[in-house]
Amino acid sequence: MEKKYIPISCDFYDEIELLALRKSTCKVIFRNVNEEEEMIEGVISNVFSKNKEEFLVMDGEMKIRLDRLVSINGMPLPDVC
């Protein structure tokens, strides 16, 4: 079962939206369901909210909940909102 969603920093969210708009190739590190870090490289194709949770979509396929992010392009996810 997934933990309760914790909103991320608004500034970091804005950075994610900019990367999606620019269609930049990104290196995304996130924690999977086993709490292990994974890395994926690709283009962020969408950022959206559903059921009070925020997600990004990589290359139109892989969906990552934003509070599972560790870093994007070496920028760590801030600890504060």
N, C-alpha and C positions, 0 to 999 in steps of 0.2 A: 504494500500500500504506500502511495506517495505521501510525503510529508505535506503539511499545510504550506501554501504558497506564501513566500515572504517577498514583498515588492522590492525591486532593485532601485538604485539611485536614478533619479530623473535625468541627471546629466549623462549617465552611462546609457540609459535608454535612448536619449537623443543621439548619442554617438552610433548606436546600433542602427537607428533609422537612417542616419547619414550614409553609413556603409551600404545599407540596402539600396538607397536612392542612387548612389554612385555605381552600384553593381561591381564593387571592388571584391577581388579575391581576398578572403580572410582566413586566418588560422584561428580556429575556435577550440578552446580547451574547456571541457565540461565534465561534471561528475555524472556517471551513469547510475542506473538503479541499484547497482552494487557498491556505490560510493567510490568507484574507481575512476581515475581521470582518463578521459579519452580525448583524442585530437582529431578534428576533421578540418579539411581545407576545402574551401569553395566559396560560392557567392551566396550571400543572404538574400533570398528572394522575397521574403515577406516577414513582417513583424505584426503580431495581432494579439488580441485578448479574447479569452473564452472562459466563461464561468469564473470570472474574477482572477484569472491567471494569465500571465503574459508569456508569449512564445516567439521564437524565431524559427524560420524555415530555411534550411540550407539547400540550394540547388533544386527547390521545388519538391523535395522529398522528406528529408530528415527534419523532424520537429524537436526543438530543444526548449524546455521551460527555462525562462530567463534566470530564475534563482538557482539553477543548476550550473550556470556559467562559472568558470574560474577566470578566464581571460579571453580577450579577442585581440589578435595582433600584438600580443605582449602586454596589453593594458589590462591590469587585474581588475576584477569586479570590486568596487569599493564596498567596505563593510557597513556603510551608513547610507540611508535613503536621503 
